[in-house]
Amino acid sequence: MKANEKYSNGTDECFDEEAREAERECAASGSVTTVGNGICIHSMVIAGQIEGHFAAAPQSKSTKYEQCIPTLVAVEESDEIDGLLLLLNTIGGDIEAGLAIAELVAGMTKPTVSIVLGGGHSIGVPLAVSAKKSFIVPSATMTLHPVRLNGLVIGVPQTFANLSKMQERIIDFIVRNSRADSETVRKLMTATDDMTTDIGTVIDGSEAVKYGIIDSVGGLGDAVRELKNMITAK
């Protein structure tokens, strides 16, 4: 039963209880399902550090992939939910976890729209392009850089070959799910004149659209409107 059907008795109690349930859901999981004009949208927030096989530091904001994956499966299988809105403000994080979430979003049959708010850095770039339509606010930034590892690294050719393959997987995903070409993405990742003491490029909203990584510059209203248009067209 959809939320608008629950309101059919016209009682304030039903409305209040549904609002409280939405607040609890949003606080617990960083996501919320809303209904407007008969269209049901699930909004998922990817914020902070994307947590993978190892837990992030206690003081860090993190998004856990073991929570995102079942949620995405539930959205795809639900007869009530019509589309997914992905809200991004992430510094990046675990590569495999981020790619796993991005592949799930890219493989969904339901309409999907992403919007980069504060930032969509590192593995946040594949997440941003994984939706069928992507937006970025004018003040947001995105950082593209080569794959790097933390901790003990065995200095043998196999290690560097593995890093190269992992980077190619990321570049291939971005190219497959955006208008950017591999040469441009690789050039942005390996630039040496944009970041202090680091390799890579930081781009803002208009540049992300210029390079073909993001579809449009826009705000929340634009993203929601586009998603509803996609749902209605479907």
C-alpha positions as CSV (number, residue, x, y, z in Angstrom):
1,M,0.0,0.0,0.0
2,K,1.3,3.4,-1.0
3,A,1.5,6.3,1.4
4,N,-1.3,8.2,-0.5
5,E,-3.6,5.2,0.0
6,K,-2.9,5.3,3.7
7,Y,-4.1,8.9,3.8
8,S,-7.4,8.1,2.2
9,N,-9.3,8.1,5.5
10,G,-8.5,11.8,5.8
11,T,-7.3,11.5,9.4
12,D,-4.5,13.6,10.8
13,E,-3.3,10.6,12.8
14,C,-2.4,8.7,9.7
15,F,-0.5,11.6,8.3
16,D,1.4,12.2,11.5
17,E,2.3,8.6,11.9
18,E,3.6,8.4,8.3
19,A,5.7,11.5,8.8
20,R,7.2,10.1,12.0
21,E,8.0,6.8,10.2
22,A,9.7,8.8,7.4
23,E,11.8,10.7,10.0
24,R,12.8,7.5,11.7
25,E,13.7,5.9,8.4
26,C,15.8,8.9,7.3
27,A,17.6,9.1,10.6
28,A,18.4,5.3,10.7
29,S,19.5,4.7,7.2
30,G,20.1,8.1,5.5
31,S,17.3,7.4,3.0
32,V,13.6,8.1,2.8
33,T,10.7,7.2,0.6
34,T,8.2,9.9,-0.4
35,V,5.0,10.1,-2.4
36,G,3.8,13.1,-4.3
37,N,1.1,13.2,-7.0
38,G,0.9,9.4,-7.1
39,I,4.7,9.0,-7.8
40,C,6.8,7.2,-5.2
41,I,10.5,8.1,-5.0
42,H,13.2,6.6,-2.8
43,S,16.0,9.0,-2.0
44,M,19.3,7.6,-0.9
45,V,22.2,9.7,0.6
46,I,25.8,8.7,-0.1
47,A,27.7,10.9,2.4
48,G,31.1,11.0,4.0
49,Q,33.5,8.1,3.5
50,I,32.3,5.0,1.7
51,E,33.0,2.2,4.1
52,G,34.1,-1.2,2.6
53,H,35.6,-4.3,4.2
54,F,37.2,-2.3,7.0
55,A,35.3,0.0,9.4
56,A,35.9,3.7,9.1
57,A,37.3,5.7,12.1
58,P,34.6,6.3,14.7
59,Q,34.7,10.1,14.3
60,S,34.2,9.9,10.5
61,K,30.9,10.2,8.7
62,S,30.5,7.0,6.6
63,T,28.2,5.2,4.2
64,K,28.1,1.4,4.7
65,Y,27.9,-0.7,1.6
66,E,26.2,-3.5,3.4
67,Q,23.3,-1.1,4.1
68,C,23.2,0.4,0.6
69,I,23.2,-2.9,-1.4
70,P,20.1,-4.5,0.2
71,T,18.3,-1.1,0.0
72,L,19.0,-0.9,-3.8
73,V,17.7,-4.5,-4.3
74,A,14.6,-3.6,-2.3
75,V,14.0,-0.5,-4.5
76,E,14.4,-2.5,-7.7
77,E,12.0,-5.2,-6.5
78,S,9.4,-3.0,-4.9
79,D,6.1,-2.6,-6.8
80,E,5.4,0.6,-4.9
81,I,8.6,2.6,-5.6
82,D,8.8,4.2,-9.0
83,G,12.3,5.6,-9.1
84,L,15.6,6.3,-7.2
85,L,17.1,9.7,-6.3
86,L,20.8,9.4,-5.4
87,L,22.2,12.4,-3.3
88,L,26.0,12.5,-3.2
89,N,28.3,14.4,-0.9
90,T,31.2,12.0,-0.5
91,I,35.0,12.2,-0.2
92,G,35.3,8.7,-1.7
93,G,36.5,5.6,0.1
94,D,36.7,1.9,-0.6
95,I,37.0,1.3,-4.3
96,E,35.3,-2.2,-4.5
97,A,32.5,-1.1,-2.2
98,G,31.9,2.1,-4.3
99,L,32.0,0.2,-7.5
100,A,29.6,-2.4,-6.2
101,I,27.0,0.2,-5.3
102,A,27.6,2.0,-8.6
103,E,27.1,-1.2,-10.6
104,L,23.9,-1.9,-8.8
105,V,22.5,1.6,-9.6
106,A,23.6,1.3,-13.2
107,G,21.9,-2.1,-13.6
108,M,18.5,-1.0,-12.3
109,T,15.6,-1.0,-14.6
110,K,13.7,1.8,-12.8
111,P,14.4,5.4,-13.5
112,T,17.4,6.8,-11.6
113,V,18.8,10.3,-11.1
114,S,21.9,11.4,-9.2
115,I,22.8,14.8,-7.9
116,V,26.2,15.9,-6.6
117,L,25.8,18.3,-3.8
118,G,28.9,19.3,-1.8
119,G,31.3,16.9,-3.6
120,G,31.6,13.7,-5.5
121,H,35.2,12.8,-5.1
122,S,37.3,9.8,-6.0
123,I,35.1,6.7,-6.2
124,G,32.2,9.2,-5.9
125,V,32.7,9.9,-9.6
126,P,31.5,6.4,-10.7
127,L,28.6,6.7,-8.3
128,A,27.6,10.1,-9.7
129,V,27.5,8.7,-13.3
130,S,25.8,5.4,-12.4
131,A,22.3,6.9,-12.6
132,K,20.5,7.3,-16.0
133,K,20.6,11.1,-15.6
134,S,23.1,13.0,-13.5
135,F,23.1,16.6,-12.0
136,I,25.6,18.7,-10.1
137,V,25.0,21.9,-8.2
138,P,27.2,24.9,-9.4
139,S,29.2,25.0,-6.2
140,A,30.0,21.3,-6.0
141,T,33.4,19.8,-6.9
142,M,34.6,16.4,-8.1
143,T,38.2,15.1,-7.8
144,L,39.6,12.6,-10.3
145,H,42.9,10.9,-9.3
146,P,44.7,7.6,-9.8
147,V,44.0,4.6,-7.7
148,R,46.2,4.5,-4.5
149,L,46.6,2.1,-1.6
150,N,47.1,2.7,2.1
151,G,49.2,0.6,4.5
152,L,51.7,-2.1,3.6
153,V,52.3,-2.5,-0.1
154,I,54.4,-5.3,-1.6
155,G,56.7,-3.7,-4.1
156,V,56.5,-6.2,-6.9
157,P,55.4,-5.8,-10.6
158,Q,52.1,-7.7,-9.8
159,T,51.1,-5.1,-7.3
160,F,51.4,-2.3,-9.8
161,A,49.7,-4.3,-12.6
162,N,46.8,-4.9,-10.3
163,L,46.5,-1.2,-9.5
164,S,46.6,-0.4,-13.3
165,K,43.8,-2.9,-13.9
166,M,41.7,-1.5,-11.1
167,Q,42.1,2.0,-12.5
168,E,41.1,0.8,-16.0
169,R,37.9,-0.7,-14.5
170,I,37.0,2.7,-13.0
171,I,37.8,4.5,-16.2
172,D,35.7,2.0,-18.2
173,F,32.8,2.4,-15.9
174,I,32.8,6.2,-16.1
175,V,33.0,6.0,-19.9
176,R,30.2,3.5,-20.2
177,N,27.9,5.5,-18.0
178,S,28.6,9.1,-19.2
179,R,29.5,11.2,-22.2
180,A,33.1,11.4,-21.3
181,D,35.8,9.6,-23.4
182,S,38.6,7.5,-21.9
183,E,41.3,9.9,-23.0
184,T,39.8,12.8,-21.2
185,V,39.2,10.9,-18.0
186,R,42.7,9.5,-18.0
187,K,44.2,12.9,-18.6
188,L,42.2,14.4,-15.7
189,M,43.3,11.6,-13.4
190,T,47.0,11.9,-14.1
191,A,47.3,15.8,-14.3
192,T,50.2,17.1,-12.3
193,D,49.6,20.8,-12.3
194,D,46.2,21.1,-10.5
195,M,46.6,19.7,-7.0
196,T,49.3,20.5,-4.5
197,T,51.5,17.5,-3.6
198,D,49.1,15.2,-5.4
199,I,48.2,13.9,-8.9
200,G,44.7,14.5,-10.3
201,T,42.2,17.2,-11.1
202,V,39.5,19.0,-9.2
203,I,36.6,20.2,-11.4
204,D,33.5,22.2,-10.5
205,G,29.9,21.8,-11.7
206,S,30.2,23.5,-15.1
207,E,33.6,21.7,-15.9
208,A,32.0,18.4,-15.0
209,V,29.3,19.0,-17.6
210,K,31.9,20.4,-20.1
211,Y,34.0,17.2,-19.9
212,G,30.8,15.0,-20.3
213,I,31.1,13.4,-16.9
214,I,27.8,14.9,-15.6
215,D,24.8,15.6,-17.7
216,S,23.5,18.9,-16.3
217,V,24.1,21.6,-13.8
218,G,21.0,21.9,-11.6
219,G,19.6,21.8,-8.1
220,L,17.3,19.4,-6.2
221,G,14.2,20.7,-7.9
222,D,15.7,20.0,-11.3
223,A,16.7,16.5,-10.3
224,V,13.3,15.6,-8.9
225,R,11.5,17.1,-11.9
226,E,13.7,15.1,-14.3
227,L,13.1,11.9,-12.3
228,K,9.3,12.4,-12.3
229,N,9.4,13.0,-16.0
230,M,11.3,9.8,-16.6
231,I,8.8,7.9,-14.4
232,T,5.9,9.4,-16.2
233,A,7.4,8.6,-19.6
234,K,8.0,5.0,-18.6
